[in-house]
Amino acid sequence: MTRDWFERRTHSWDEWTVADLVRARRDSGTSVSLVVPARNEAATVGAVVTRVREQLMETVEFLDEIVVIDSDSTDATGEVASDAGAVVHRSADIRPDLGSVPGKGEAMWKSLFVTRGDLIVFMDADLLDWDTHFVPGLLGPLLTDSDVHLVKGFYERPLLGGNDPAAAFEGGRVTELVARPLIALAFPELAGLVQPLAGEWAVRRSAFETFSVPTGYAVELAALVDTVRSFGVDAIAQVDLGRRAHRHQALRDLGAMATQIMAAAARRSLGTRDEPGNDAVLLRQYVGSAGAIEPSERSVHTGERPPMVSVGHAAGGAR
């Protein structure tokens, strides 16, 4: 991504008014789905759904649906989201004939079977510091430029608990330690993206349903690479959304995320594909216990779902 791309394809959320985008959506006959993948986010998902519903469905008719995909939650995530006005589906209940695996990407892939929007906006369920302008901001390039197929959000993302102004972008640890080095080495065409792993992004259904989708946290990087390879670098735009904060995961959990991202990158840079039974790796980490160092092992799922168009809507998948 050259400086020319950055200047042409980098936007600010306030370049469009909601009224302008509502008009563009209506005039083009474009339908829009907001999808919120969620796992054990009962504390925050209700506020996310409520604010978006009130501002973008009731105050103005901007969204056609808000759909929460509950990914094996053990808390009241589904009930809270439903009470707030979302349509809720358990990931495991969508196309049960295809099986189910845990993961954010799995929930996003499964959403293709139960949503109807021509445009799909993905938003994380654990947002703490944000506003509803995220949604129209992400949709601006898609509703005003037919050449754009995928839009990434970027924002100040502080590491919570720090008072140093320099920490405004310190929240993206996996981005800086894993994704950005991978991009520099294998996918330099993506180097202009400020936050390639941002959980807030939007995509044309017609594009996303043709991509192979990692079932875990690699879905964002994979979608970027696949968009460039299918449609060219100008099919991607990015939008400055201002500021976003959410809870941060423990360091060892980030190790599992990094493993999934590296596996998806290897597939796309080396051209390898999953072999049956080879969709997980054993990640060994070390923890302190009673004054000693003990190994801790976890199985990290690195598999991918095939393009949705190759599966179809049979067996209860109608949308």
HUBELPE-V777019 format. One record per pair of residues at least 6 apart in sequence whose ideal C-beta (glycine too) atoms are under 8 Angstrom apart, sorted by sequence separation. I is the first residue (numbers start at 1). J is the second residue. If there is no record, write none. Layout:
BEGIN
i:I j:J
i:I j:J
END
This chain:
BEGIN
i:24 j:30
i:56 j:62
i:57 j:63
i:82 j:88
i:100 j:106
i:142 j:148
i:190 j:196
i:213 j:219
i:266 j:272
i:267 j:273
i:287 j:293
i:288 j:294
i:311 j:317
i:313 j:319
i:25 j:32
i:38 j:45
i:56 j:63
i:70 j:77
i:81 j:88
i:141 j:148
i:142 j:149
i:183 j:190
i:184 j:191
i:228 j:235
i:267 j:274
i:286 j:293
i:287 j:294
i:70 j:78
i:92 j:100
i:112 j:120
i:159 j:167
i:162 j:170
i:183 j:191
i:214 j:222
i:227 j:235
i:228 j:236
i:249 j:257
i:286 j:294
i:36 j:45
i:57 j:66
i:68 j:77
i:91 j:100
i:111 j:120
i:142 j:151
i:158 j:167
i:213 j:222
i:227 j:236
i:286 j:295
i:287 j:296
i:68 j:78
i:78 j:88
i:141 j:151
i:158 j:168
i:183 j:193
i:212 j:222
i:213 j:223
i:285 j:295
i:286 j:296
i:52 j:63
i:70 j:81
i:123 j:134
i:140 j:151
i:157 j:168
i:158 j:169
i:159 j:170
i:160 j:171
i:211 j:222
i:284 j:295
i:285 j:296
i:36 j:48
i:78 j:90
i:123 j:135
i:139 j:151
i:156 j:168
i:157 j:169
i:158 j:170
i:159 j:171
i:211 j:223
i:224 j:236
i:284 j:296
i:285 j:297
i:36 j:49
i:53 j:66
i:68 j:81
i:138 j:151
i:156 j:169
i:157 j:170
i:158 j:171
i:183 j:196
i:284 j:297
i:285 j:298
i:52 j:66
i:68 j:82
i:108 j:122
i:121 j:135
i:157 j:171
i:212 j:226
i:283 j:297
i:91 j:106
i:95 j:110
i:138 j:153
i:157 j:172
i:208 j:223
i:211 j:226
i:282 j:297
i:283 j:298
i:91 j:107
i:94 j:110
i:137 j:153
i:180 j:196
i:211 j:227
i:282 j:298
i:283 j:299
i:49 j:66
i:94 j:111
i:121 j:138
i:179 j:196
i:282 j:299
i:283 j:300
i:34 j:52
i:68 j:86
i:70 j:88
i:72 j:90
i:95 j:113
i:121 j:139
i:179 j:197
i:263 j:281
i:281 j:299
i:282 j:300
i:49 j:68
i:66 j:85
i:67 j:86
i:68 j:87
i:70 j:89
i:72 j:91
i:91 j:110
i:94 j:113
i:134 j:153
i:201 j:220
i:211 j:230
i:280 j:299
i:281 j:300
i:66 j:86
i:67 j:87
i:68 j:88
i:69 j:89
i:70 j:90
i:71 j:91
i:72 j:92
i:94 j:114
i:119 j:139
i:175 j:195
i:197 j:217
i:203 j:223
i:207 j:227
i:210 j:230
i:280 j:300
i:66 j:87
i:67 j:88
i:68 j:89
i:69 j:90
i:70 j:91
i:89 j:110
i:175 j:196
i:199 j:220
i:280 j:301
i:281 j:302
i:34 j:56
i:65 j:87
i:67 j:89
i:69 j:91
i:89 j:111
i:175 j:197
i:198 j:220
i:201 j:223
i:259 j:281
i:279 j:301
i:280 j:302
i:45 j:68
i:119 j:142
i:172 j:195
i:174 j:197
i:197 j:220
i:207 j:230
i:279 j:302
i:280 j:303
i:119 j:143
i:196 j:220
i:197 j:221
i:203 j:227
i:207 j:231
i:259 j:283
i:279 j:303
i:69 j:94
i:89 j:114
i:172 j:197
i:196 j:221
i:279 j:304
i:87 j:114
i:256 j:283
i:57 j:85
i:196 j:224
i:207 j:235
i:255 j:283
i:34 j:63
i:274 j:303
i:32 j:62
i:33 j:63
i:36 j:66
i:38 j:68
i:72 j:102
i:255 j:285
i:274 j:304
i:32 j:63
i:33 j:64
i:34 j:65
i:36 j:67
i:37 j:68
i:38 j:69
i:39 j:70
i:42 j:73
i:53 j:84
i:71 j:102
i:193 j:224
i:32 j:64
i:33 j:65
i:34 j:66
i:35 j:67
i:36 j:68
i:37 j:69
i:38 j:70
i:39 j:71
i:41 j:73
i:45 j:77
i:49 j:81
i:53 j:85
i:71 j:103
i:31 j:64
i:33 j:66
i:34 j:67
i:35 j:68
i:36 j:69
i:38 j:71
i:39 j:72
i:40 j:73
i:42 j:75
i:53 j:86
i:71 j:104
i:252 j:285
i:33 j:67
i:35 j:69
i:37 j:71
i:39 j:73
i:40 j:74
i:41 j:75
i:42 j:76
i:46 j:80
i:50 j:84
i:190 j:224
i:38 j:73
i:40 j:75
i:42 j:77
i:45 j:80
i:46 j:81
i:49 j:84
i:50 j:85
i:71 j:106
i:190 j:225
i:252 j:287
i:41 j:77
i:45 j:81
i:49 j:85
i:71 j:107
i:25 j:62
i:40 j:77
i:42 j:79
i:46 j:83
i:47 j:84
i:49 j:86
i:70 j:107
i:187 j:224
i:267 j:304
i:18 j:56
i:22 j:60
i:39 j:77
i:42 j:80
i:46 j:84
i:69 j:107
i:157 j:195
i:187 j:225
i:190 j:228
i:264 j:302
i:22 j:61
i:38 j:77
i:45 j:84
i:69 j:108
i:154 j:193
i:182 j:221
i:189 j:228
i:217 j:256
i:229 j:268
i:263 j:302
i:22 j:62
i:154 j:194
i:155 j:195
i:216 j:256
i:217 j:257
i:221 j:261
i:225 j:265
i:260 j:300
i:264 j:304
i:19 j:60
i:21 j:62
i:69 j:110
i:152 j:193
i:154 j:195
i:187 j:228
i:200 j:241
i:216 j:257
i:259 j:300
i:260 j:301
i:18 j:60
i:69 j:111
i:152 j:194
i:153 j:195
i:179 j:221
i:218 j:260
i:222 j:264
i:226 j:268
i:256 j:298
i:260 j:302
i:38 j:81
i:152 j:195
i:155 j:198
i:174 j:217
i:193 j:236
i:217 j:260
i:218 j:261
i:221 j:264
i:225 j:268
i:259 j:302
i:18 j:62
i:67 j:111
i:81 j:125
i:152 j:196
i:154 j:198
i:189 j:233
i:194 j:238
i:200 j:244
i:216 j:260
i:217 j:261
i:221 j:265
i:252 j:296
i:256 j:300
i:36 j:81
i:69 j:114
i:153 j:198
i:155 j:200
i:193 j:238
i:218 j:263
i:152 j:198
i:190 j:236
i:192 j:238
i:194 j:240
i:214 j:260
i:218 j:264
i:222 j:268
i:67 j:114
i:153 j:200
i:218 j:265
i:67 j:115
i:77 j:125
i:152 j:200
i:153 j:201
i:152 j:201
i:214 j:263
i:36 j:86
i:65 j:115
i:151 j:201
i:214 j:264
i:65 j:116
i:150 j:201
i:151 j:202
i:64 j:116
i:65 j:117
i:150 j:202
i:151 j:203
i:64 j:117
i:150 j:203
i:149 j:203
i:150 j:204
i:149 j:204
i:68 j:125
i:150 j:207
i:149 j:207
i:142 j:202
i:138 j:200
i:142 j:204
i:39 j:102
i:138 j:201
i:139 j:202
i:138 j:202
i:197 j:261
i:39 j:104
i:134 j:200
i:37 j:104
i:39 j:107
i:152 j:220
i:38 j:107
i:37 j:107
i:37 j:108
i:52 j:123
i:63 j:135
i:152 j:224
i:35 j:108
i:62 j:135
i:150 j:223
i:37 j:111
i:62 j:136
i:150 j:224
i:171 j:245
i:48 j:123
i:124 j:199
i:171 j:246
i:173 j:248
i:35 j:111
i:56 j:132
i:123 j:199
i:124 j:200
i:48 j:125
i:55 j:132
i:122 j:199
i:123 j:200
i:150 j:227
i:171 j:248
i:33 j:111
i:122 j:200
i:149 j:227
i:187 j:265
i:48 j:127
i:56 j:135
i:121 j:200
i:122 j:201
i:182 j:261
i:186 j:265
i:35 j:115
i:45 j:125
i:51 j:131
i:52 j:132
i:56 j:136
i:121 j:201
i:122 j:202
i:174 j:254
i:178 j:258
i:182 j:262
i:44 j:125
i:45 j:126
i:51 j:132
i:121 j:202
i:122 j:203
i:149 j:230
i:173 j:254
i:177 j:258
i:187 j:268
i:33 j:115
i:44 j:126
i:120 j:202
i:149 j:231
i:179 j:261
i:186 j:268
i:187 j:269
i:222 j:304
i:33 j:116
i:44 j:127
i:52 j:135
i:119 j:202
i:120 j:203
i:174 j:257
i:178 j:261
i:182 j:265
i:186 j:269
i:33 j:117
i:41 j:125
i:44 j:128
i:119 j:203
i:120 j:204
i:152 j:236
i:154 j:238
i:174 j:258
i:178 j:262
i:216 j:300
i:218 j:302
i:31 j:116
i:32 j:117
i:35 j:120
i:37 j:122
i:41 j:126
i:119 j:204
i:120 j:205
i:150 j:235
i:151 j:236
i:152 j:237
i:153 j:238
i:154 j:239
i:155 j:240
i:158 j:243
i:160 j:245
i:216 j:301
i:31 j:117
i:32 j:118
i:33 j:119
i:34 j:120
i:35 j:121
i:36 j:122
i:39 j:125
i:118 j:204
i:119 j:205
i:148 j:234
i:149 j:235
i:150 j:236
i:151 j:237
i:152 j:238
i:153 j:239
i:154 j:240
i:155 j:241
i:156 j:242
i:157 j:243
i:215 j:301
i:216 j:302
i:31 j:118
i:32 j:119
i:33 j:120
i:34 j:121
i:35 j:122
i:36 j:123
i:37 j:124
i:38 j:125
i:118 j:205
i:147 j:234
i:148 j:235
i:149 j:236
i:150 j:237
i:151 j:238
i:152 j:239
i:154 j:241
i:155 j:242
i:156 j:243
i:157 j:244
i:158 j:245
i:160 j:247
i:174 j:261
i:30 j:118
i:31 j:119
i:32 j:120
i:33 j:121
i:35 j:123
i:36 j:124
i:37 j:125
i:117 j:205
i:118 j:206
i:120 j:208
i:147 j:235
i:148 j:236
i:151 j:239
i:153 j:241
i:155 j:243
i:156 j:244
i:157 j:245
i:160 j:248
i:214 j:302
i:215 j:303
i:30 j:119
i:32 j:121
i:34 j:123
i:36 j:125
i:148 j:237
i:155 j:244
i:159 j:248
i:214 j:303
i:215 j:304
i:115 j:205
i:214 j:304
i:215 j:305
i:153 j:244
i:213 j:304
i:214 j:305
i:145 j:237
i:212 j:304
i:213 j:305
i:112 j:205
i:212 j:305
i:212 j:306
i:213 j:307
i:212 j:307
i:213 j:308
i:112 j:208
i:141 j:237
i:211 j:307
i:112 j:209
i:210 j:307
i:141 j:239
i:209 j:307
i:210 j:308
i:140 j:239
i:209 j:308
i:210 j:309
i:208 j:308
i:209 j:309
i:34 j:135
i:138 j:239
i:137 j:239
i:138 j:241
i:109 j:213
i:137 j:241
i:108 j:213
i:109 j:215
i:32 j:139
i:106 j:213
i:134 j:241
i:105 j:213
i:133 j:241
i:105 j:214
i:106 j:215
i:133 j:242
i:105 j:215
i:106 j:216
i:109 j:219
i:134 j:244
i:103 j:214
i:105 j:216
i:108 j:219
i:130 j:241
i:131 j:242
i:103 j:215
i:104 j:216
i:105 j:217
i:30 j:143
i:102 j:215
i:103 j:216
i:104 j:217
i:105 j:218
i:130 j:243
i:25 j:139
i:101 j:215
i:103 j:217
i:105 j:219
i:129 j:243
i:130 j:244
i:21 j:136
i:28 j:143
i:104 j:219
i:129 j:244
i:130 j:245
i:129 j:245
i:105 j:222
i:127 j:244
i:128 j:245
i:129 j:246
i:18 j:136
i:21 j:139
i:25 j:143
i:127 j:245
i:128 j:246
i:14 j:133
i:21 j:140
i:24 j:143
i:127 j:246
i:128 j:247
i:13 j:133
i:16 j:136
i:24 j:144
i:126 j:246
i:13 j:134
i:16 j:137
i:126 j:247
i:21 j:143
i:124 j:246
i:13 j:136
i:14 j:137
i:21 j:144
i:13 j:137
i:16 j:140
i:12 j:137
i:15 j:140
i:11 j:137
i:13 j:140
i:16 j:143
i:16 j:144
i:11 j:140
i:11 j:141
i:9 j:141
i:9 j:148
i:10 j:192
i:9 j:192
i:10 j:194
i:6 j:192
i:1 j:188
i:5 j:192
i:1 j:189
i:1 j:190
i:3 j:192
i:1 j:191
i:2 j:192
i:1 j:192
i:1 j:193
i:113 j:308
i:109 j:305
i:112 j:308
i:103 j:301
i:102 j:301
i:105 j:304
i:106 j:305
i:109 j:308
i:101 j:301
i:105 j:305
i:113 j:313
i:44 j:246
i:101 j:303
i:114 j:317
i:116 j:319
i:113 j:317
i:115 j:319
i:114 j:319
i:113 j:319
i:112 j:319
i:98 j:311
i:95 j:311
i:98 j:315
i:97 j:315
i:96 j:315
i:97 j:316
i:95 j:315
i:96 j:316
i:95 j:316
i:95 j:317
i:94 j:317
i:9 j:234
i:8 j:234
i:11 j:237
i:13 j:239
i:9 j:236
i:10 j:237
i:11 j:238
i:12 j:239
i:13 j:240
i:5 j:233
i:9 j:237
i:10 j:238
i:11 j:239
i:12 j:240
i:13 j:241
i:5 j:234
i:9 j:238
i:10 j:239
i:11 j:240
i:13 j:242
i:10 j:240
i:1 j:233
END
